[in-house]
Amino acid sequence: MKFGSVEIIIHDGKVVQIERKEKLCFEAKPAFTTKS
């Protein structure tokens, strides 16, 4: 995982759930190019 967060849920002192949220980063590229 490069970017994101991990959330750990604890209930009665025990880990009951682990959530992993990963963010994907894309390079901004123009969808189309125009020629003049």
Helices and strands as residue ranges (DSSP letters): E 4-11, E 14-22
